[in-house]
Amino acid sequence: MATCRILIVVSNPAVSTTTGWPVGFWAGELIHPYDAFTAAGHEVTIASPDGGVVRMDALSDPRDASGYSAEDTLSADYLARPAFLSLLAGTPRLDDLDLDTFDAIVVAGGQAPMFTFDTAETLHAALLRFHDAGKPTAALCHGVSALLHLRNDDGSPFLRGRTITGFTNEEEDQADAAVGQKLMPFRIEDVATEQGAHFEARPAWSPFAMRDGHLITGQQQHSGGETARLVLETLKALP
């Protein structure tokens, strides 16, 4: 397969309206796909809706004192690389990129997407542009929330009739219980189902990703590798 250009989009930093905590993207949901794509010989650009510095959720940092992601040795390796950290210190704005030069788009998750993607109109437009062009269009974990804001030409929800996955209600319940309070302002599974999507899932925290045509979705942070695999398979199958 020829070298492809893959765009990975992460959220800009935000403050959670439910907890008051600073929130960002999930390290592994960027790094695991990034590693898979670059290992396959493809060129990867990390961008954000507003550009500039992006920050990871603290719990996704393998070096965090909580130890929550301590087993994510791949992310720990990348976060020790100055060249990779420089990519996070100055991401390009989506508006400043020529999207037609990319072959696929992947939206990483984390907590911040749930507080920023509702107004990220450039991201909404980019996702529709890639999908309409028949290119692999992927979203992972809470990054799937971006798909909830897309509309078809007739105004109907983009997800109506499509089969997807994403961060599940079961996983939201467990996350809320772990911190002792509600974390997210809404739940992807509920809204997607209300919009007419067919929502599929595996047991909580299982690696799982699925494809509906060239729309690809991953369940949660352990699904980055599966999501990347489906993107690569879809790229290989394109004419």
C-alpha positions in Angstrom: 0.0 0.0 0.0 1.3 3.5 -0.9 2.1 5.9 1.9 -1.0 7.7 3.1 -1.6 10.9 5.1 -3.7 10.4 8.2 -5.1 13.2 10.3 -5.6 12.6 14.0 -7.7 15.2 15.8 -7.5 15.8 19.5 -9.5 18.2 21.7 -8.2 21.5 22.8 -7.9 21.8 26.6 -11.0 22.6 28.6 -12.4 22.7 32.1 -15.1 20.2 33.0 -18.4 21.8 33.9 -19.3 18.8 36.0 -16.1 18.5 38.1 -14.3 21.7 37.6 -11.2 19.8 36.6 -8.9 20.6 33.7 -9.5 18.1 31.0 -7.9 17.1 27.7 -7.4 14.3 25.3 -6.6 10.7 26.4 -2.9 9.9 25.8 -3.3 6.3 24.7 -6.1 7.1 22.2 -3.7 9.4 20.4 -0.5 7.5 20.8 -1.6 3.9 20.1 -3.1 4.8 16.7 -0.2 7.2 16.0 2.2 4.3 16.6 0.3 1.9 14.4 0.0 4.3 11.5 3.6 5.4 11.6 4.8 1.8 12.0 2.9 1.0 8.8 4.8 3.7 7.0 2.2 6.4 6.9 2.5 10.1 7.6 0.5 11.4 10.5 -0.5 14.9 11.4 -1.9 15.7 14.9 -4.3 18.6 14.8 -7.0 20.3 17.0 -10.0 22.4 16.2 -8.4 25.6 17.6 -4.8 24.7 17.2 -2.0 25.4 19.7 -1.0 23.5 22.8 -3.0 20.4 23.6 -2.9 18.6 27.0 -3.8 15.1 28.0 -6.1 14.0 30.8 -4.0 13.5 33.9 -5.3 10.0 34.5 -4.2 9.0 31.0 -0.6 10.0 31.7 1.3 6.8 32.7 3.5 8.9 35.0 0.6 10.3 37.0 0.7 9.6 40.7 -2.7 7.9 40.5 -1.1 5.0 38.6 -4.3 4.7 36.6 -2.5 4.3 33.3 0.8 3.0 34.6 0.5 -0.1 32.4 0.4 2.0 29.2 4.1 1.6 28.5 3.7 2.6 24.8 2.4 6.0 25.8 5.1 6.3 28.5 7.7 5.7 25.8 6.3 8.4 23.4 5.9 10.9 26.3 9.6 10.7 26.9 10.4 11.7 23.3 11.0 15.5 22.9 10.2 15.3 19.2 6.7 13.9 19.9 6.1 16.4 22.8 6.9 19.2 20.3 3.9 18.0 18.2 1.6 18.5 21.2 3.0 22.0 21.9 1.9 23.5 18.6 -0.9 21.6 16.8 -2.2 23.1 13.6 -5.8 24.3 13.4 -8.1 22.3 11.3 -9.0 25.4 9.3 -5.3 25.8 8.4 -5.0 22.4 6.8 -5.8 21.3 3.3 -8.1 18.4 4.2 -8.2 17.1 0.7 -4.6 16.0 1.0 -5.4 13.5 3.7 -6.6 10.0 3.2 -8.2 9.3 6.6 -9.3 11.1 9.8 -9.3 9.7 13.3 -10.8 11.6 16.3 -9.2 10.7 19.7 -11.2 10.8 22.9 -10.6 11.9 26.4 -12.8 14.0 28.8 -12.4 17.3 26.9 -14.4 16.2 23.8 -17.5 16.1 25.9 -17.1 19.8 26.7 -15.7 21.1 23.4 -16.9 19.1 20.4 -20.4 20.4 20.5 -19.2 23.8 19.2 -16.3 22.5 17.1 -17.9 23.3 13.8 -14.7 22.9 11.8 -14.4 19.3 13.1 -18.1 18.6 12.2 -17.4 19.8 8.7 -14.2 17.9 8.4 -15.9 14.6 9.5 -18.6 15.1 6.9 -16.1 16.0 4.2 -14.1 12.8 4.8 -17.1 10.6 5.0 -18.7 12.1 1.9 -15.5 11.5 0.0 -15.5 7.8 0.9 -12.4 8.1 3.1 -12.0 6.2 6.4 -13.7 8.3 9.1 -13.0 7.2 12.6 -13.7 8.3 16.2 -12.7 6.7 19.4 -14.2 6.6 22.9 -15.5 10.0 23.9 -14.3 11.3 20.5 -17.4 9.6 19.2 -19.3 12.5 20.7 -18.3 14.6 17.7 -20.5 12.3 15.5 -23.6 13.2 17.6 -23.5 16.8 16.2 -23.4 15.8 12.5 -26.5 16.2 10.3 -27.4 14.8 6.9 -28.4 17.2 4.1 -32.0 16.7 5.1 -31.3 17.7 8.7 -31.6 14.2 10.1 -29.0 12.9 12.5 -25.9 11.6 10.7 -25.9 8.5 12.9 -29.5 7.5 12.2 -29.5 3.9 10.9 -25.7 3.5 11.4 -24.1 1.0 13.6 -21.5 2.3 16.0 -19.8 1.9 19.3 -18.3 4.3 21.9 -17.9 4.8 25.6 -20.8 2.8 27.1 -23.3 3.6 29.8 -21.8 0.7 31.8 -18.3 2.3 31.5 -19.8 5.7 32.5 -21.4 4.1 35.6 -18.1 2.5 36.6 -16.1 5.8 36.0 -18.7 7.8 38.1 -18.5 5.2 40.9 -14.7 5.3 40.9 -14.6 9.1 41.5 -17.8 9.3 43.5 -19.6 11.8 41.3 -21.0 12.3 37.8 -18.2 13.0 35.3 -19.9 13.6 31.9 -22.6 16.1 31.0 -24.4 13.5 28.8 -23.8 9.9 27.7 -22.9 8.9 24.2 -24.8 5.7 24.2 -28.0 7.4 25.2 -27.8 10.2 22.7 -26.7 8.0 19.8 -29.6 5.6 20.5 -32.1 8.5 20.6 -30.8 9.6 17.2 -31.5 6.2 15.8 -28.1 4.6 15.8 -27.5 0.9 16.4 -25.1 1.0 19.4 -23.0 -2.1 19.9 -20.6 -2.8 22.8 -18.4 -5.4 24.4 -18.0 -5.9 28.2 -16.7 -2.8 29.9 -13.0 -1.9 29.1 -12.7 -4.6 26.4 -10.8 -3.7 23.3 -13.4 -3.2 20.6 -13.8 -1.3 17.4 -16.3 -1.7 14.5 -16.8 -0.6 11.0 -20.0 0.5 9.2 -18.9 1.1 5.6 -16.0 3.5 6.0 -17.2 4.9 9.4 -15.1 3.4 12.2 -15.7 3.7 15.9 -13.9 2.4 19.0 -15.4 1.7 22.4 -12.9 3.2 24.9 -9.2 3.8 25.6 -8.2 0.2 25.2 -9.6 0.2 21.7 -7.0 2.5 20.0 -5.2 -0.4 18.4 -8.4 -2.0 17.1 -9.5 1.3 15.7 -6.2 1.8 13.9 -6.3 -1.7 12.5 -9.7 -1.1 10.9 -8.6 2.2 9.5 -5.5 0.5 7.9 -7.7 -2.3 6.5 -10.1 0.2 5.1 -7.3 2.2 3.5 -5.9 -0.9 1.9 -9.2 -1.8 0.4 -9.8 1.5 -1.2 -9.3 1.6 -5.0 
